[in-house]
Amino acid sequence: MSIKKIFNRYFELIFWIVALICLAFTNPAGQSHFSLCPLKLLGITWCPGCGLGHVISYLFRGYVKSSFQAHWLGMPVLLLLLYRIYTLAINKQYKFTAPRR
């Protein structure tokens, strides 16, 4: 199987897993100097999604109250991401078996 096929097949699954692992190791109370938020990059100070990464970091540490204070949609977003990872992992397209020859 070529690298391009492997990349196309597993990209989304690996992306969400790596994203959650990175959020698990970040310090939610620390100041962030870099953001991928397009609204923040345009100079807009309010964004409906800002704080979701902090929520997930707080939840991985067990701080439920702090996570809810950071953004009230964080818990549903985390559940949605975990469900997406689950559906991608059990999908027939993502079976982790050796290809038949």
C-alpha positions as a printed NumPy array, in Angstrom:
array([[  0.   ,   0.   ,   0.   ],
       [  1.438,   3.372,  -0.967],
       [  2.086,   6.143,   1.521],
       [ -0.46 ,   8.365,  -0.241],
       [ -3.195,   5.749,   0.216],
       [ -2.288,   5.257,   3.872],
       [ -2.278,   9.026,   4.412],
       [ -5.645,   9.481,   2.717],
       [ -7.184,   6.561,   4.57 ],
       [ -6.018,   7.332,   8.096],
       [ -5.49 ,  11.102,   8.096],
       [ -8.665,  12.17 ,   9.925],
       [ -8.412,   9.402,  12.499],
       [ -4.773,  10.175,  13.291],
       [ -5.433,  13.922,  13.256],
       [ -8.126,  13.756,  15.966],
       [ -6.151,  11.328,  18.125],
       [ -2.994,  13.461,  17.961],
       [ -5.012,  16.634,  18.615],
       [ -6.538,  15.176,  21.779],
       [ -3.152,  13.878,  22.948],
       [ -1.613,  17.321,  22.429],
       [ -4.451,  18.932,  24.396],
       [ -3.961,  16.4  ,  27.163],
       [ -0.362,  17.55 ,  27.628],
       [ -0.917,  21.309,  27.378],
       [ -1.246,  23.531,  30.409],
       [ -4.763,  25.001,  30.3  ],
       [ -3.917,  27.721,  32.818],
       [ -0.86 ,  28.896,  30.869],
       [ -0.898,  31.843,  28.511],
       [ -0.944,  30.917,  24.844],
       [  0.933,  33.02 ,  22.359],
       [ -0.042,  31.16 ,  19.199],
       [ -3.5  ,  30.471,  17.87 ],
       [ -4.898,  28.839,  14.762],
       [ -8.193,  30.684,  15.204],
       [ -8.902,  32.627,  11.992],
       [-10.975,  35.228,  13.855],
       [ -8.161,  35.878,  16.331],
       [ -5.682,  36.147,  13.461],
       [ -7.944,  38.794,  11.874],
       [ -7.886,  40.799,  15.111],
       [-11.414,  39.935,  16.256],
       [-11.325,  39.427,  20.013],
       [-14.484,  37.327,  20.416],
       [-14.818,  33.86 ,  18.928],
       [-17.511,  31.261,  19.697],
       [-14.937,  28.45 ,  19.65 ],
       [-12.138,  30.013,  21.657],
       [-11.612,  28.173,  24.915],
       [-12.548,  24.716,  23.644],
       [ -8.935,  23.547,  23.802],
       [ -8.705,  24.77 ,  27.394],
       [-11.886,  22.867,  28.216],
       [-10.501,  19.604,  26.892],
       [ -7.22 ,  20.139,  28.78 ],
       [ -9.132,  20.83 ,  31.994],
       [-11.307,  17.741,  31.481],
       [ -8.266,  15.496,  30.982],
       [ -6.986,  16.764,  34.327],
       [-10.346,  16.211,  36.037],
       [-11.236,  19.894,  36.571],
       [-14.869,  19.767,  35.484],
       [-15.873,  23.085,  37.067],
       [-12.968,  24.952,  35.435],
       [-13.734,  23.371,  32.095],
       [-17.351,  24.475,  32.26 ],
       [-16.237,  28.   ,  33.17 ],
       [-13.858,  28.106,  30.191],
       [-16.591,  27.208,  27.671],
       [-19.946,  25.566,  28.263],
       [-19.854,  23.633,  24.956],
       [-16.583,  21.877,  25.783],
       [-17.997,  18.663,  27.19 ],
       [-20.325,  18.05 ,  24.218],
       [-17.449,  18.815,  21.825],
       [-15.176,  16.311,  23.571],
       [-17.898,  13.665,  23.459],
       [-18.456,  14.406,  19.77 ],
       [-14.728,  14.069,  19.027],
       [-14.513,  10.785,  20.925],
       [-17.546,   9.498,  19.033],
       [-15.951,  10.565,  15.726],
       [-12.739,   8.731,  16.604],
       [-14.78 ,   5.668,  17.529],
       [-16.732,   5.707,  14.253],
       [-13.564,   6.2  ,  12.213],
       [-11.802,   3.359,  14.028],
       [-14.613,   0.823,  13.603],
       [-15.469,   1.822,  10.05 ],
       [-14.644,  -0.899,   7.541],
       [-12.398,   1.54 ,   5.706],
       [-10.169,   1.772,   8.778],
       [ -9.705,  -1.876,   9.66 ],
       [ -6.197,  -2.368,  10.963],
       [ -5.404,  -5.553,   9.111],
       [ -2.789,  -6.446,   6.566],
       [ -3.947,  -6.072,   2.954],
       [ -4.69 ,  -9.277,   1.049],
       [ -2.468, -10.217,  -1.859]])
